[in-house]
C-alpha cells in the first residue's frame, strides 16, 4: 500500500508548480492611478528558478510573527503541562459534568454535547465580533486535551476552537478586518446589513455544531473510526499519565513558598498595569466604543480574590487561576488595546514562566522544559515557513495579480446570479494563496464594487461574497500560517486534516452559496 506524501513533500511540490507557472503566466500588477482607482498593467515576468530553495527562508521572514508565537506557545504550555494542573483541572471538570447527568433532562441531552456547543458558540462569537484568528492558537492546547479526555479525538478539539473561530470569521457581523475594511472600500455604511449578517453567522454556527456533534458521537461510539486514532495515542497517554493518583496526591501537599511569591509579584504588576492603562481602557466592538476605565481594576481585584482562594486550596489550582486570567487579559488586550502577536506572545511567555516558578521549577528546569516544548512544536514552525514560500514565489514571479485579473475578466457579460457566483468562487480561490483578508480587500473590492453597480448587483452582496470566500478556505489552505500553527499545537498532520475536512469545507461553501443567492432573490434590509 502506497503511503500518502508527507506534508513537507506536498508543500514543496506546490512551490515547484508555482515556480513553473512563473515561466508560463505573463507578469502583471495592480497600480493606483492618479484618480485613486486600481488599474491592471502588464510588467516584465520574473521566472523563478533557484528561488524555490530560498522559499523556506523567505517564508520564515514573511511569517516570522506566527512562527515565533508558535514556538513560544509550545514552550510555555509544555511548562504548564509539566505542573499537571491542566490535566487535573480537566479531570475535575469532567467529574463535575458527570455529576450533572443526575438531572434527567441534562442526561437526555448530554452534558458533553452542551459543552461542545457552548465552546463552539463562544469562539464563533469571537470570530464574528473581532475576527479572532491568531488569538485562538493558545486555546488549542487547552481544548484538544479536554476533547481527548471526554472520549473524542483531536479533530473534535480543533473544530471546537480553530474552526469555530473561522466559521465565525466567515459569517462575521462586526469583524473590522473583513467587513470593516471591505465595506469602507465599497463606500458602504460601516457594518450595515447587520440583521442578515447575524442570520448568516447563526446558520453557519449551528451547521458547525451539528457536524461536530455527529462526528463526536461517531468517534465516541467507535474510537477507531477516527483518522487520528493512532496519532492521538500521545494525547491519550499524556492524559492518563498526568491524571495518575501520584500526581493528584502530590498536588495536595502543602503550599510552596514560590507560589505565594508569584502571587504577590503578579498582583503588584497588575496594579501597576491598571494605574498606567486603566484611564485609556475602552472596549471596541466593531465601530462602537465603550469607555471602561474601571475594567482593569475589577479584573485585578478578581485575580487577588481568586488567587488567594486557589492558593489556599493547592498550587495546581493557582496555576489554573493564572491560566484563566491570562486568557482574560488576552481578551482585554485584544478588544481594548489592539494587542497582536508581540503582546500575545509576551503574555503567554510570562504565563509559562510564572506557572513553572509557582510549581517550584528552578531556572534550569524552566529552560529545559521550554526548549522541550519548542522542540516538540518545531516541525509545525517549519511547515508554516515552507508553506509561506508559495506566496513568496507567486509574488516575486509577478503572476499573482495576473491570476487575479484573469479571474475578474471572466465576470464580464455575466448576469447577477452568475456574477455573484463567480465573485464567490474567485475570492475562495484567491484565499488559498492569500489568506490575509485586508490584502485581498485592498486588491479585489475596488475592482468588484463598480462592476457590481454596472450589473445592478448590491455592493452588500459583493462584500458578503468576499467575506465567505475569505473565510471558508482558511480552514483548508496550507498557505495559512494560523491553520498550520493550530494543527501543530493539536499534533494533527496536514494530510490527515485534509482527508477529514475537505467535505466539510465543501458543505460550508454550498451553504454560503445559498445564503448569497438569497440576497439576489429576496429584498433584504441593508442589501
Buried (B, 14 or more C-beta within 10 A) or exposed (E): EEEEEEBBEBBBEBBBEBBBBBEEBEBBBBEEEEEEEBEBEEEEBBBBEEBBEBBBEBBBEBBBBBBBBBBBBBBBBBBBBBBBBBBBBBBBBBEEBEEEBEEEEBEEEBBBBEBBBEBBBBBBBBBBBBBBBBBBBBBBBBBBBBBBBBBBBBBBBBBBBBBBBBBBBBBBBBBBBBBBBBBBBBEBEEBBBBEBBBBBBBBBBBBBBEBBBEBBBEBBEEBEEBBBBEBBEEBBEBBEEBBEEEBBEBBEEEEBEBBBEBBEEBBEEBBEBBEEBBEEBBBBEBEEEEEBEEBBBEBBEBBBEBBBEBBEEBBBBBBBBBBBBBBEBBBBBBBBBEBBBEBBBBBBBBBBBBBBBBBEBEEEBBBBBBBBBBEBBBBBBBBBBBBBBBBBBBBBBBBBBBBBBBBBEEBEEBEBEEBBBBBBBBBBBBBBBBBBBBEBBBBBBBBBBEBBEEBEBBBBBBBBBBBBBBBBBBBBBBBBBBBBBBBBBBBBBBBBBBEBBEEBBEBBBEBBBEBBBBBBEEEBEBB
